[in-house]
Amino acid sequence: MDLYAFINTISLWIVPGLLFLALFYASYKRIRIFDTFVEGAKEGFNLSVRLIPFLVGMLVAVGLFRESGAMAMLSRLLIPLLDIIGMPPDLLPLALMRPVSGSSALAITTEIMHTYGPDSLIGRMAATMQGSTDTTLFVLTVYFGAVGIKKSRYALNVGLIADAAGLVAAVLICRVVFA
């Protein structure tokens, strides 16, 4: 069996194996599995209900940012910076939306893939950006809202700096590896 087939086999069985291991361990420790599951589901539902206002606020803000033309204006202002790192201007909407909204970023990435192809340099940059950055504003909204943190201090700054580093690294690494 070659390495690819071995990794493929492991990837198919890792999640079911972990679930079986967790169930086996819980039964070994005499934990009431179904009752614990139902209790966790109740907590998850209650958390979801508490997060709805934060999520609605975030979705409205994303919609306003895109539909007001602010994203287009910001894109035009940032084009000179793109030339410095060698980033194609068509990736700028992805770079701007990725920290804000995962679904919008995925839609932009899909559009880039359809336009340029997944094996193109810009397609590879887009895919690498998707994998090396996070939806910082969404994460802060959900996690901080879930635990009731009101003062985030430096979390937003650090998250956005990490996203910027991921974007720049994605462009530079793809230029070195694929160009």
C-alpha positions as CSV (number, residue, x, y, z in Angstrom):
1,M,0.0,0.0,0.0
2,D,1.5,3.4,-1.0
3,L,1.5,6.4,1.3
4,Y,-1.4,8.1,-0.4
5,A,-3.7,5.1,0.1
6,F,-2.5,4.7,3.7
7,I,-3.3,8.3,4.5
8,N,-6.6,8.1,2.7
9,T,-7.6,5.0,4.7
10,I,-6.7,6.7,8.0
11,S,-8.6,9.8,7.1
12,L,-11.7,7.8,6.4
13,W,-11.6,6.0,9.8
14,I,-10.2,8.6,12.2
15,V,-13.5,10.3,13.1
16,P,-15.5,7.1,13.5
17,G,-12.5,5.6,15.5
18,L,-12.4,8.6,17.8
19,L,-16.2,8.4,18.4
20,F,-15.9,4.7,19.2
21,L,-13.0,5.3,21.5
22,A,-15.0,8.0,23.3
23,L,-18.0,5.8,23.7
24,F,-15.9,2.9,24.9
25,Y,-14.1,5.0,27.4
26,A,-17.4,6.5,28.7
27,S,-18.9,3.1,29.1
28,Y,-15.8,1.9,30.8
29,K,-16.1,4.8,33.3
30,R,-19.8,4.0,33.7
31,I,-20.9,7.4,32.4
32,R,-24.5,7.6,31.3
33,I,-23.8,8.4,27.7
34,F,-27.3,9.3,26.5
35,D,-28.1,11.5,29.5
36,T,-24.8,13.3,29.1
37,F,-25.5,13.8,25.4
38,V,-28.9,15.2,26.1
39,E,-27.5,17.6,28.8
40,G,-24.9,18.8,26.4
41,A,-27.4,19.3,23.6
42,K,-29.5,21.4,26.0
43,E,-26.5,23.6,26.8
44,G,-25.7,23.9,23.1
45,F,-29.2,25.0,22.3
46,N,-29.3,27.6,25.1
47,L,-25.9,28.9,24.0
48,S,-27.2,29.2,20.4
49,V,-30.2,31.2,21.6
50,R,-28.0,33.6,23.6
51,L,-25.7,34.1,20.5
52,I,-28.5,35.1,18.1
53,P,-28.4,38.8,18.8
54,F,-24.6,38.9,18.3
55,L,-24.8,37.0,15.1
56,V,-27.6,39.2,13.7
57,G,-25.6,42.3,14.5
58,M,-22.5,40.8,12.8
59,L,-24.5,39.9,9.7
60,V,-26.0,43.3,9.5
61,A,-22.6,45.0,9.8
62,V,-21.2,42.8,7.0
63,G,-24.1,43.6,4.8
64,L,-23.7,47.3,5.4
65,F,-20.0,47.2,4.8
66,R,-20.4,45.5,1.4
67,E,-23.6,47.3,0.2
68,S,-22.5,50.8,1.2
69,G,-19.6,50.7,-1.1
70,A,-17.1,51.0,1.7
71,M,-15.4,47.7,0.6
72,A,-15.0,49.0,-3.0
73,M,-13.6,52.3,-1.7
74,L,-11.2,50.6,0.7
75,S,-10.1,48.3,-2.2
76,R,-9.1,51.3,-4.3
77,L,-7.1,52.8,-1.5
78,L,-5.2,49.6,-0.8
79,I,-4.1,48.8,-4.4
80,P,-0.6,50.6,-4.0
81,L,0.1,48.3,-1.0
82,L,-0.7,45.2,-3.0
83,D,2.0,46.0,-5.5
84,I,4.6,46.0,-2.7
85,I,3.8,42.3,-1.7
86,G,2.9,41.2,-5.2
87,M,-0.8,40.5,-4.5
88,P,-3.1,40.5,-7.4
89,P,-5.9,43.1,-7.0
90,D,-8.6,40.4,-7.6
91,L,-7.6,38.9,-4.2
92,L,-8.3,42.1,-2.3
93,P,-12.1,41.5,-1.7
94,L,-11.1,38.1,-0.2
95,A,-8.5,39.7,2.0
96,L,-11.0,42.2,3.2
97,M,-13.9,39.9,3.8
98,R,-12.0,36.9,5.3
99,P,-11.7,38.4,8.8
100,V,-15.4,39.5,8.7
101,S,-17.4,36.7,7.2
102,G,-16.5,33.1,6.4
103,S,-19.4,32.6,4.0
104,S,-18.7,35.8,2.1
105,A,-15.0,34.8,1.9
106,L,-15.9,31.4,0.6
107,A,-18.2,32.8,-2.0
108,I,-15.4,35.1,-3.2
109,T,-12.9,32.2,-3.2
110,T,-15.4,30.1,-5.3
111,E,-15.8,33.0,-7.7
112,I,-12.0,33.3,-8.0
113,M,-11.7,29.5,-8.6
114,H,-14.4,29.6,-11.4
115,T,-12.7,32.6,-13.0
116,Y,-9.1,31.7,-12.9
117,G,-9.1,27.9,-12.0
118,P,-7.9,26.2,-8.9
119,D,-4.4,25.5,-10.4
120,S,-3.7,29.1,-11.3
121,L,-1.4,31.2,-9.1
122,I,-4.3,33.4,-8.0
123,G,-6.5,30.3,-7.3
124,R,-3.7,28.8,-5.2
125,M,-3.2,32.2,-3.3
126,A,-6.9,32.3,-2.6
127,A,-7.0,28.8,-1.3
128,T,-3.9,29.4,0.8
129,M,-5.5,32.6,2.2
130,Q,-8.6,30.7,3.1
131,G,-6.5,28.1,5.0
132,S,-4.1,30.5,6.7
133,T,-6.5,33.1,8.1
134,D,-9.6,33.1,10.3
135,T,-12.9,35.0,10.5
136,T,-11.6,37.1,13.4
137,L,-14.6,39.3,13.9
138,F,-17.0,36.4,13.8
139,V,-14.9,34.4,16.3
140,L,-14.7,37.4,18.6
141,T,-18.4,38.0,18.3
142,V,-19.4,34.4,19.0
143,Y,-16.8,33.4,21.6
144,F,-16.8,36.7,23.6
145,G,-20.6,36.9,23.3
146,A,-20.9,33.3,24.5
147,V,-19.0,33.9,27.7
148,G,-20.1,37.5,28.2
149,I,-16.8,39.3,27.7
150,K,-17.5,43.0,27.2
151,K,-13.9,44.4,27.1
152,S,-11.9,42.6,24.5
153,R,-8.8,44.8,24.9
154,Y,-6.2,43.6,22.4
155,A,-7.9,40.6,21.0
156,L,-9.2,42.3,17.9
157,N,-5.8,43.9,17.1
158,V,-3.9,40.7,17.6
159,G,-6.5,38.7,15.5
160,L,-6.3,41.2,12.6
161,I,-2.5,41.3,12.8
162,A,-2.5,37.5,12.6
163,D,-4.8,37.6,9.6
164,A,-2.6,40.2,7.9
165,A,0.4,38.0,8.5
166,G,-1.4,35.0,7.1
167,L,-2.5,36.9,4.0
168,V,1.0,38.3,3.3
169,A,2.6,34.9,3.9
170,A,0.1,33.2,1.6
171,V,0.9,35.6,-1.2
172,L,4.7,35.4,-0.7
173,I,4.8,31.6,-0.2
174,C,2.6,31.0,-3.3
175,R,4.8,33.3,-5.3
176,V,7.9,31.4,-4.3
177,V,6.4,27.9,-4.6
178,F,4.1,28.2,-7.6
179,A,5.4,31.1,-9.7
